[in-house]
Amino acid sequence: MLRNYFLVAIRSLRRERLYAAINVIGLAVALTVALLALAYVKHERSYDRFHSNSDRLFRINYLIPQENGRIQRSAGTAFVLAPILREQLPDIAATVATADLPEAIVQYDRHNFREPVFFADSQFFSTFSFPLIDGDPATALQNPNSVVLTEKLATKYFGDARPVGKIITISIRGKQELYEVTGVCRNAPGNSSQQFDLVIPLRKLFSLYEGVFKFGWNLTWPTTYVLLRDGVSVTDVNAKLEALALTLPVDADGKLKILFGLQPIADMHFDHAIDNAPPNASRPLYSFILAGLALLVLLLACINFMTLAIGRSQTRTKEVGIRKVLGARSDQVIGRFLGEAILLCLIATLIAFVTAELLLPAFNELSGKQISPSIWMDATTILSILLLVTFTGLVAGGYPAIVLARARLRDSVKGKAAFLTTGAVTRTLVVFQFGLSIALIVSTFVMSNQIEYLQSIPIGFDKEHLLLVKLGGTGEEKLKTVQLLRNQLSGNPSVRSISAASRSFDGTGMANGDYLPDSTIFVVYANPADEHFVKTMGLTIIEGSNFTGNVSADSLEPLLVNETLVRRLKWSSAIGQRVPGINNGRVIGVVNDFNFRSLSEPIEPVVIPFADPQGWGAEVRFAYLRISPERIPATIESIRKAWQAVAPNFPFEFQFMDDHIDAQYRFEQRWWKIIGMAAVLAVLIACFGTFGLTALAVARRRKEISVRKVLGASSQQIVTLMSSEFLKLAIIGNLIAWPAAYFATRHWLSGFAYHLDPSLLPFLLAGILTVTIVLLTVLVQAVRAAQANPVDSLRYE
């Protein structure tokens, strides 16, 4: 019987190629989206689960009570926390603290390399599953001047030679020292929150920052992880952490103003909202959005399938009636139609697998992930896909099959079937389909407008025609390089100003803080810079004065602060004040507020210490060059030549500030493109369905159209007749979709500190676009029907 169903289904589909092609293409597109979404969600959920003891690994978070009753959460902890936990909580088998710096200069065999640095406790490799392919994980980080390299860096530096035992020179914060390679580990997998290439013992940071920071409770930098012993209750450990926090004296009152909380490492990747989250932390909402988009597109394809099946079934009721007369049972009729539906789904699935694998590289680039095709090859995924295909076939073909099978024999023979001839179900499904497509189009327009707004609003400084050039060497060497570069280009009128600074305005910053008298925590972001910074950035001195180029006579380091800092500390005048968390400094000037992070976040307190060679100059990382808008290529070439003259040992790496800032919104841009593509696919699938329904309607009403033409109806009247029904459905779809799209986009916009309110224009554009596309789709069939010769349809009447 199954063989008979299969053969009959193939013959039926061959007879109606247009119907089959529309359904297969629509389902293949939808299933391709579903496969890519499944791969993305599965990859996201795999983060940090590859560790052999991931069920016992936790991150310690700070829970900081705020004045408004809220709890501020931070993944940054104090350096003193890990040893205290190790000593006082026997339920903890191991503690590991990690920290990172964005840059160090590695020298080997007369070559210089600029690399980020990852600092970790000695138990790092024995606690986490980052296997060493050479070296002992228990001892690799015991010596403060030891270093572990990944395979990538080991090959980059040493080629095929064995790296362990070799000596390399590393310069961090201007301190150049010799380090011994004690291990080589495998590259961190793409689904790891911890990404590193060069690992140095954490205690090395103490000597590197000696005299800069007090390594007490107020300095929150490293991330602290704990490995619980087997059988230990997380609830019990949390209770002990809470009790421990109450015994730790921190401020003048002898009370700790924070609590500790355990977070499973498997949950870290989806905790984007926490302070000091890893750079690759994701928002779980977007995984739900992508999965939801895939389901919506698949639902649209199923609606297409169902509406076309309903429309097609109206021409097959006589066939069903004859089968019943010849003895066919209802279950056989249902099996016949479901067989066709599932066959189409299987064909579409095969096409979808091939298409998804071909599109995976482009999808990886769009989503910023590194997903392998093998992610679909496990038994659970294959079973899920088979269930999805079967479910799709049952949903898409089930309703018309059941209605036809249960129709009365008399109605079937006459070509009638309840609920199929009325068209109410079909119209409802088409309206729902249009509504989903319109909502996606509106969301795309709103997201596009918001991203353009973020890239165009004033951010407090002039980002145009500003170059960032990476510096190399010690702090003193970096400042000297900037001064030599300034001297070399002093006669070039196209280079208007040059400055040295620490941060690149990419949202990161050196954060430090302290307790205020009211026991609240104050956090400030530091960006050390020289006396040319204000001019080069186009900032304005609101109060006080700029740096003079020398440290003040009273040995206190001069500081510039922004307006937000002054308001947060409620100063009537900032001049001469000391900034909490910044040792040995006093304010000499106030600059206007400027955004150094994404505009999805508000402006935070900023301090700009003077970058002198003996102090904050060690933190300098970039040269900022303000250039003329004319002859930009020639100006860059002249800067390149000057760089080669003053810093021949370091590569000339530059980026325009506006491009650098725009990259902050790459995440939003990716999702704007993804939702935009989903909207295009939704509209495409809706058009397929509309085209197929119109073709079926024309076929069913061919004699009616012919009679109308014989009675004098014009082609325009015929086209209007055929188009008006779908036009009404598209308008109803707009009216239903607009409120839903408004609330969804408004919720998304609320996540930005600076955002537009949804305007009427995106809704009108979506409505006009949808109506236009629907009309064009219907007109193709309507015009053909109107121009047909009525004799061809009436010759047998």
N, C-alpha and C positions, 0 to 999 in steps of 0.2 A: 504493500500500500504506500509506503514512504517513497518507493521508487516511482510509483505512478504519480504521486503528488509532485515529485521533483520534475518529471518529464513534462507534465501538464503545465507546471509553472514556467518552465523554460519556453514552451511553445507560446504560452500566453504573453510572456514578456517580449518575445521576438515579434509577435504581431503588433504590439503597442510599444514601439521603440522609444517614442517621445516620452511617454509616461515613465518607462523604465529609466531612461537617461536622466530625467529631471530628478527622480527619487534617488538614484545612485549617486549623482553628483552632489546633491544636497546632503545626503547622509555621509558621504565620504568627507566632505568639507567639515561637517559637524564632528565626526568621529576623529578627524585629524586634530581639530582644536581640543577635543577631549583627551586624546593621547598626550598632547604636549602639556596640557594643564595637569594631567595625572603625573607626568614626569617631573614637572616643576614642584608640585605639592609633595610628592614622595621625596624628592631631593631636599626640600626645605626641612621636612620632618626627620631626615637622617642626620642632621647636624649634631655632632658631638656624641652620637650614639655608638661610634665605632670603638670607643675606649672599652677595654675588657671589664673594667669595674665601674662603668658609667652609672649603674644604679646606686653606687655608694659615693659618688663624687658630687660635691656641692660647692657652689660659690657663696662666699659670705657677703651679704649686702648690708650697707648702712641704712637704718630706718630712722629718719630725722624728723621729729615732730615740728610742725610749723605753727605760726600764730593763728592761722585760720582753721586749725584743727586737722589739716591734711598732713600726710606723711610723705616727706621727700625721700626717695630711694636713690641710692648711689652704689655703683659697683667699685668705686674707688675707696680704698681703706688705708689705714695707717700702717707704716712699716713695723711698728711695735706690736701689731695685732697677732701676726702669725706665731711668733715665739711664745706669747702669753697663752694662746689657745693650745699650743703644743704641750706646754707645761701644766696647765690647770684643768684640761678636759681629757681624761683617759679614754673617753669614747671615741676620740679622734686618733686614727692610726697614723695620719701624716698631714702636714700642712705645707702648702706651696704658694708662695707669693710671686707674682710676675709683674713686670713693668716694661715699657718700651720707650725708645727715643726715635724720632723720625730719621736721624741721620748720624752716621759716623764715616770716617775716611779710613779705608783699609788699603794698606800698601804691601805689595809683595812683588818681588822680582822687578822693581822699578816701575810698577804699574799702580795707579791709584783707582780705587773703586769707591763709589758713594753708596752706602748700604744703610737700611734701618737696623736698629739693634733691639734685641729682645733679651731682657734680663729675667732670670729665673732662679729659684732656690735649688739647692743641690739635689733634692728629691724629685725634681721635675720629671726626668726621664724614667724613673722607677715608679712614678705614680700615674702618669698619663701614658697612653699607648702610642707613643711616637718612637718606633723601634730604631735603635742604633745599628747600623750595618758595620760599623767599626768603632771600637771603644767600649768602655764599661759604663753602663747607665748609672751605676751606684757611685762612681767616682769622677765622672766626666766633668762635673761642675764644682768640685771641691776646692780646687786652687782658684783664688780670685783672678788670676791672669790666665785662666784657661778659656777656651772658646770651642763651641760645637757648631759645625757647619752642616747645612743640608746638602744633599747630593748635588743640587743645582749649583750652589756656590763652590763646592769642592771641585766640581768639573770646571767651573769658570776660572778658578784660581790655579789649579794644579793639573788640569787635564787628566791623563790616565795615571799619574803618580799617586802614591798613597799619601793622603794629607796628614794622618795622625802622626804627631811628633814634630811637625814642621812649625816654624816660628813666623808669625805675621805681625805687622805693625798696625795698630788701630789707634786712631785719634778721635777722642770723644771729648767734647767741650774744650777743645784746645789742648788736652792732655794726651800726649803721644806716648804709648807704651807698647812693649812687646807682649804678645800673647801666644800660648802654645795650643795648637789644635789637638784636642783630647778626644774628639769623637766626630763621627759623620752619621747623621740620621736621615731617614727617608724624608722626602718633601712632605710638608703638612698637606693632608688631603684637602680638596676644595670644600668639603662639608665640615671643616673644623673652624670653630670661632677663633681659635688661636692660630695666627698665621705668623711664621717667622722663617728666617734664613740663617741668622747669625745669633747664637745664644751665648750670653756671658753670665757668670754668677751674679746674683742680685746684690750681694754685699759689696760688689765693686762700685755700685752707685753711691755708697756712703762716702768713699774717698773722692769720687768725682764731684760730689755736691757738698763736700765739707766746707763750712763757712758760708754757704748760700742758704741752706735750709736747716731748720731744727727738726730732726727726725722724731718728732713727737706726735701726739694725737691730732694736732691741727693740720699736719701735712698728709693729705689723702691722695695718694698716687697709685700704689700697686693694687692689683686685683688679688684677693686671697681665696684660695681653694682649700677644701678639707676633704680627706678621705675617711669616711666613718668605718668603724670596725664592723665585722659581720654580725648581724642580728641586732644592731643598735637601732633604737626607735628614733626617727627624725623628730617626733614631737618632744621626746625627752631631751634631746640635744638642744632644741630650740628653747626649752624651758631653762636649761642650764646656761645657755648663752644670755638669756634675759637676766638671770640672777648674777651672772658674771659682770654684765655691763654696769650693774648698780654698785659694784665694788671697785670700779676703776676710776680713780681721781684724775680729772682732766683740767678743769678750770678752777678759778679761785674758790668756788663754792664746794669743790671736792666732789662734784657730781658729773657724771657723764650725760650729755644731753642727746645721746643717740642710743639706739638699740641695734642688735644684730639679728639677721634673718638668714636662714639657709634656703638656697635656691638650687634645684637639681640642674646639672650642667646641660641636660637635654632640653631644658626650658630657656636657656640663655639666648639662643638665637632669635627667639620670638619676643624678647624683652627689649624692644627698641626704645621705649619711653624712659628707661632708667638712665640716670646720669652715668657718664663714663662707660657707656655700652660699647662693645667691640664695633669696629668700623663696618663689619659685614652683618651686623644685627639687622634682622628683618622685622617687618610689621605683619603679624598674623592676619590682619585684616585683608592684606593684599593676596594672600594665599586663598582666603575665602572668596575674595572678589574674582580671582582667576578661575577657581573651581566653579563659582556661580556663573561666570560668563560662559564657560564651557557647557554647563548644564543648560543655560538659556539658549545657546546656539543649537545644542542638540535637541532641546525642546522645540525650537522653531522648525528644525528639520523633521521632527516627528509630527508636528502640526501640518507641515507641508504634505508629508506622507499620508496622514489621516484625511486631510481635506481632499487630496487628489484621489485617494482610495474611495472616499464617499462619493465624489463626483463621478468617478469611473464606475462605481458600483451601480449607479442609476441606469447605466447602459447595459448592465449585466444581470438585471433581475430576471429577465426571461430565461437566460442561461441557467440560473439557479432553479427557476421553476421547472424547467425541462429535466434537470438532474433529479429533482424531487419526484417528478412524475415517473422517472425511470428507476426510482427506488433508493436514491441517495439519502442517507440520514443527516440530521443536523450537524452531528460531530464531524462527518465527512466533508460537509460544505465548509465548516469553520476551518478544518485542517487544510483544505484546499487553499483558502485565502491566506491563512497564516503561513503556509508553506511558501507562497509567493513573497510575502513580506519578509520572512526570515532569510530567504534566498537573496533578496535584494540587500538586506543588511550584511550578509556574509560577503557579498561582492564588494560592497562599500567598505567593509572593514579591511579587506585585503588591500584595496586601493589606499585606505587611510594609513595603514602601517607603512607602506612604501613612501607615501607623501610625507608622513611625520618624520621618518628617518632622514629624508632628503632635506627637510626644512629645519631639522634640529640644530645645525650649526648657526643658521640665521636666528633661530629662536634663542640660542645661547648668547649670541651677541646682543640681542634685544633685551633679554632679561638680566644680563650680566652674570650668568651662571655657567658652570662647566658640567653639563649633564651628559652622561654617556648613554648610547643606545641600549646598553645592557640593562638599564634600569627597568625596561619593559619585560625582561626575560625571566623573571622569577615566577614560580608557580602561582603565587597569590595574585600577581598582576595579571597573568594570562587568564586565570579563572575569573577575575573581576571583569576583564574585557569581554570574555565569552558571555558572562551574565548580563553585561551591559548590552551586547548585541541582541541577545535573546529578549531582554526586556524591551529594547527599542522595537524589535519586530512585533512583539505582543501588543505593545501600546499603539504602534502605528497602524497595524492591520487588524487589531482585535475588534474595535467597535463596528466597522462596516461588516466584518465577517459574522459577528453575532447577530446584528440586525437583519442581515440577509438570510441567515440560517433560520431565524425565528419568524420571518415573514410568513403570512398565510399563503398557502399554495395558490389560491385564486388571484391574490395580488401579485405574486411573483410571475405567474404566467402572463398577466396583463402588463407587466413591466413596472409595478409599483412596489414600494417598500416604505413602511412607516419610518418617520424621522429622516429618511433620505430625500424624499421628494420635497419636504418643506424647506430645506436649506437653512433652518435656524442654527443647527449645530455648526455647519460650515461657516456661516457668517460670524458666529461667536469666535470660532478658532481663528479666522482671518483677522478680526479686530484685535484679538489678543496678540497675534503675530506682529501686526503693525505697531501696536503699543510698545512691545519690547524693543523693536527696531528704533522707534522714535526716541525712547528713553536713552538708548545707547548713543544715538546721534547727539542728543542734547548734552549728555555727559561729556562727550568728546569736545564739543564746542566750548563748554564751560571750562574744562581743564586747559584747553588751548589758550583761552583768554586769561586764565589765572597765571599760567606760566609766562605768557608775554608780559603781563602786569608785573610779575616779580622781577623780570629782566629789565624793566624800563623805569621803575620808580626810583627816586633819588635815595641813595644809601649813605649819604653823609660825606662822601669823598668822591673825587673824580677818578673813575675806573677806566676812562678812555685813554688810549695811547700811553699806557703804563706797562712797562716790561718788568717781569720778575726774572732775575738771573740767580741760579744757585751758586753759593759760595763754597769754597773748600779750604781746609787747613784749620789751624788753631783759631781761637777767638781773636787774638792779636793779628794773626795773618789775614783773617777775613776783613777786619777793619782797615788794615793796611791796603788790601786789594781794592777796597771801595775807594779809598783816598787816591791811590795810584790811577784807578780808572777815571776818577773825577779829574785828575790832572791831565791825563791823556786826552780826554774829550772836552776839555775846557774851551778849546777854540772851535768846537763844532756847534754851530747855532741850532742844529736840529735836536741836540740833547740839552734839555732845559734844566734838569735837576737830577741829582743822584743821591740816594739815601741807603742806609743799611738798617735792616730790621730783622726781627726773629720770626714772625709769623707770616703766613701766606694768604690770610683771609679765606681759608678753606673751611672755617668752622671749628678748627682745633685751636687750642691755646693752653698755655701753662697756667693751670688754675691753682690758686692757693687761698687759704681762708683762715678765719679766726672767729672766736666767740665775741659777740658784742656785749655791752653791759646789760642788755635786756635778755641775755642768754640765748639769743638767736645766732645762727651761723651765718657769717658773711663770706661769700666767695667772690674772688676777683680774678680776672684774666690778665696776665702780664704779656706785653709785647715790647721787649727792649728794642730801642732804636736810637739813632744818632740825631744831631741837631738839625739835619736837613729833612727829617721825616715829615714835619708839618707842612713844609713848602711842597715837597714832592707829592704828597698825598692830596694836597688841596684842602687841608683842614683849616679851621679858624680857631685862634686863641680867644676864648671867651673871657677868661680872667687870668691875671698874672702874666708870665712871660714864657718864652721858649727856652730850650737849652742854650747855653753859651758855648758848649764844647769842652767844658772843664767841670770836674767835680767841685761841689761847693766847698767853701773854706772850712765849714764846721764838720767836714768829712761825712755828712749825711748825703746819700745819693739823691740827686734831683729827680722828681717824678712829675709826669704829666698824667692827668686823669680825665675821664670823660664826664659829661653832665649827669649821666645816670648814676655814677658812683657818688657824686656830690648829693644828689637827691636821696639816694638810698641811705646814706649816712647822716642826712639831715643837717648838713653843714650850712651855716649862713655865709661863710667864706672858707674856701678850700686852702688858701695860701698858708703854708707853714704847717699844715696838718700832717699827721702820720696815718698811713693806710694800714688797716688791720691785715695781718698775714704777710706784709712786706717788711722785712727787717731792714733797719738802717737806712731809711729813706724819708724824705719829706716832700710835700707837694709844692711846686713852683708855678704851675699853670694848669688851666682847665681848657680842654678842647671840646668842640662840638661833638655830639653823639654821632657815631657811625656804625654801620653793620659790619661785623667781622664774621658773622655766621649766616646761615640760611635765613631768609625772611619768613620762614615758617616759625621762627623763634624770636622772642623779643630781644632788644638790646640789653646786654649785661654790663655790670661795672667793669671798666677797663683801666689798667694802669700802664703807663709807658715809662719804664725806667730808662735812664740815660745809659747807653751802651758804651761804657769806657773799657779799655783793654784789660784792666785789672779786676773788673767786676762782671756786670751783665753782658759785656761784649762777647763772652764765651757762648751766649745763647743766639747770637746773630747767625742767620742762615741764608738770607737773601739780600741781593742788591736790587733796589727799586730804581728804575730809570724812567723819568718823564720825558717823552720825545714829542717832536713836532708831528702833526698829522700829514705833512707833505713829505714826499720821497721816503716813505717808510722802509722799503727794501734797501735803499742805499744807506739809510741811517743804521739799520741793523747790521749791515756789512761792515760799516765803520766801527760799530761797537764790538763786533766779532774780532776785528783786527786789533783793537785796543786790548781786548781781553787776552788774546794770544800773547801780547807783549807783556802784560802785567801778571798773568796767571797761566803760564804755559803748561803747568802740570795738571790742570783741571779742565774738563770739557766745558765748552760754552753751551749751557742748557738754559733756554729761556722760554717764557710763556707770557702771553698777553694777559693782563689782569682781568679784563672783561671775559675772556674765554675761561679763565680759571674760576671766576665767580659763577659763570653760567653752568659750569660742571657741577656745582652744588645742587642743581635742580635736575641732574641726570636721572635720578630715581623717579621723580614726578614725570619727566619727559618720557621715560620708558613706559610708564603705566598709561600715559596719555596715548602713546602709539599703540599699546596693546589694546586699550579700550576702543581706540579708533579703528583698529583692524577688526575687532569683534563687531563694531557697528557696521563696517563695510560688509563683513560676512553675513551679518543678520539681514541687512537690506538685500544682499545678493540672494540669500535663501528665500526671503519673502518674495522677491521678484520671480524666482523660479516657480514658487507656488502659485503666484498670481498668473503667470504665463500659462502654467498647466491648467489651472481652473478656467481661465478664459478659453483655452483651446477646447476643453471639455464642454464648456457652456455653448461655444459656437457649434460644436458637433451636435450637441443635444437640441439646439434651437435653429439648426440650419433650415429646416422647412418653414419655421415661423418667420425667419428673416426673409426667406424667398417670397412667402406670401405677402409680407409687408411691402417688399419691393414691387411685386406685381400690382398691389393696390395703390402704388404711387409714392411710397416712402423714399426719401432721398438718402444718399450714402451718408451725409452728415447726420441725419436723424438716426440711422442705424448705428453709427459710431457712438452718438450720444447715448442711445439706449444701452449699448453694451458697456459703456464706460461709467455711467452714472452710479451703478450699484457699487462698484469697487471704489469710486471716489468717495461715496458716503461712508464706506467702511474705513477708508484711510482717515477721514476727518474725525470719525468717532474714536479711532485709535489715538489720534493726537490729543483729543480732549481727555482721554483716560490716562495717557502717558505723562502729560505735562505736570500734574500734581506730584506724581511719584518721582519724576526726575528732579523736580524743584527741591523736594525734601532731601533726596539722596545727595545732590550736589551741594546743597547748603550745609549738610553735615560734613562733607569732605572739606569744604572751604573753611569750616570752623577750626580745622587743625593748623591753620596758618595765622601767625600773629598779624600779618598784613595780607588782606584779601579783598577781592571784589565781592559785591553782593550779586547773586544771579539776576541778570537783566532779562528783559522780554525778548531781546534779539535772538539769542540761541534757540529759543523755543519756536519763534516764527521761522527762522531759517530751517530748523529741523522739519517743521510742518510743511513748508513750501517744497523742500527737497524731497520729502517722502511722497507728497501728492504728485509732484512732477514725475518721479521715477515710476510710480504706479500707473499714471496716465500713459506714459511712454510704453510701458510694458503691455498694457491692455490695448493700446492703439494698434500695435503690430497685428494682433489677432482680429480686432474689430474692423480695421480697414480692409483686411483680406476678406472677411466675411461680407462686408458691405459691397465689395467690388466683384464678388462671385456671381456667376451667371445663374439666375434662379431656375432656369430650365433644367440644370444638372441635378437639382434637388427635387424637382417636382415631376420629372419625366415618368416616374413609376406610379404617381398618385392618380 
